[in-house]
């Protein structure tokens, strides 16, 4: 899974205990240093809580209002207190008071943090601290929102150690006065708001739904609470699409949405859950743009990367028009910890756009809106729009927008799901869920049949080469088929194995390789081996171009700036000598030399630039019956190389003639000679060099 810098959410335990969005730790500067106490305070207008509660009581079941939003136009230029510190840093502080508030949370229409800057939001008693927020919390939209801080006073603090007060921008456009006390507002506080008939997701009946439970999150947007779920798409690329109800976002700015993951008890009877796992901000991609005469859906794309530590799951879905037989709902009733509800019967007709059902175990409540409905096969089939169920009215009906209607609801991408959830244009009736932390099961495969066409031929070799060189991006099934020798690595040995499968009984495997050496001299690359070479893979670096090869008929060479592959398609063997010459800079880091048994050997690498005449030690030595002898010429010279026996008789001439500068190699097969000690003498230029070799039969 590929992850961007995380922008918002972890719990930060400071002083006594605190919760917050992904933040980067630390303690506000003022906590440990003496600072001004006369910071500016902004007092918000009084809030008529009785009227708000009366309005809520008349409101139909849906999204849950917990706070009243008041507009504000405050920034670092027109408000707050700046202090120039003795250490050369700067400090900006601002206090916001909203009398009798249960909590205060803020929205920011401009939020930009320079590198080195730290921003905190905390309670008056300093027991709850969010932050530090840094430059990594600045998103492309430069909007932001912070979670509710318990109490009726919130303090903001920005610190930069280098006195940077020019690039930073903090502009607050909204203050949400929390007039209801939210569950989880204070660490470990046991506040239960959901009805007692609801089931914790940690109860045994929730166990079969563990994956889907990981999909569901609580949303908080400008004083309103809802639920929703991550959904998979046909690319399975971890696009963070989140399905909820349109009425959950109607007239709200989703850039200010805060998504709370894993807010659930750890036991069946638990009443508290952690509130540390949040991300912030989303873009509205598609919606029904209507609540009543539509499926009432909204698809958001969360624009902050969900951390792996949250363990998210992307729900599968079904476009089937069939009625689900045993629906299941997962949600946050009344904004409380996550619950699960069960209906033992199929839903009944309500209208063309919505499923209608009544629960047999558990219910939904305000704040459950937008939550997913799953069928008996664990496919998402709807999102909660409205209803009348409650613990005192368990038989009350709930209505869920039909997923299959939302799929093609409108005539454009902003009014239907298909454009976002089916980017591959596969038009499936259903799509499985996606777990980014579980390796998918491969499709059935045959070793060597990389393209899964039930044939093993040159097309499969091309794909293996492409995987090695990085020009082919394989799925899991291709990778497993390409690893033809099943050693867990895809390299030249797999190319050799596939060629062997293709040639079947027509391959003459020859001799296995016991040793190999690569010699680089000037712009030439040569190979010497004991045994028959079937393929070579070089790990290289540098900027180079292969100019000319000396490969036998049937051999091929493929390369990029990191890897060079050399192999035969027809089973031909490679005689010792020049592989290729090149132009530019080339460094060979390592080499694998494979034989026709698909066994690999690491090769010795000699990078030789001749500065004088040299005769290298023959290898192998002792030998039977063949050995190889390399030598260096600093310039073109007349060269003779002769083999003598122990009594000084010349028995073989290996070289006799003019040769160019560079590194050269010759072989001597002593099959017709007896075991014993022999002398190799080289005359080149004005130099005479010799060495002893031992034939041991």
Beta strands, then each sheet from edge to edge (+ up, - down):
strand 1: 41-43
strand 2: 64-65
strand 3: 67-75
strand 4: 81-84
strand 5: 90-97
strand 6: 103-112
strand 7: 117-123
strand 8: 129-133
strand 9: 144-145
strand 10: 149-150
strand 11: 153-160
strand 12: 169-178
strand 13: 199-200
strand 14: 216-221
strand 15: 224-231
strand 16: 241-244
strand 17: 258-261
strand 18: 278-280
strand 19: 282-287
strand 20: 298-302
strand 21: 317-318
strand 22: 328-331
strand 23: 339-342
strand 24: 348-349
strand 25: 354-357
strand 26: 372-374
strand 27: 380-387
strand 28: 398-402
strand 29: 430-431
strand 30: 515-521
strand 31: 524-530
strand 32: 535-541
strand 33: 544-549
strand 34: 555-559
strand 35: 563-568
strand 36: 577-584
strand 37: 587-594
strand 38: 600-602
strand 39: 604-608
strand 40: 614-615
strand 41: 626-633
strand 42: 637-644
strand 43: 650-659
strand 44: 662-669
strand 45: 676-684
strand 46: 687-695
sheet 1: 1+ 5+ 4-
sheet 2: 1+ 5+ 11- 7+ 8-
sheet 3: 2+ 15- 14+ 17- 18+
sheet 4: 2+ 15- 16+ 20- 19+
sheet 5: 3+ 12- 6+ 9-
sheet 6: 3+ 12- 6+ 10-
sheet 7: 13+ 23- 22+ 26- 27+ 28- 25+ 24-
sheet 8: 21+ 29-
sheet 9: 33+ 36- 31+ 30- 39-
sheet 10: 34+ 35- 32+ 37- 38+
sheet 11: 40+ 41- 44+
sheet 12: 43+ 42- 45+ 46-
end
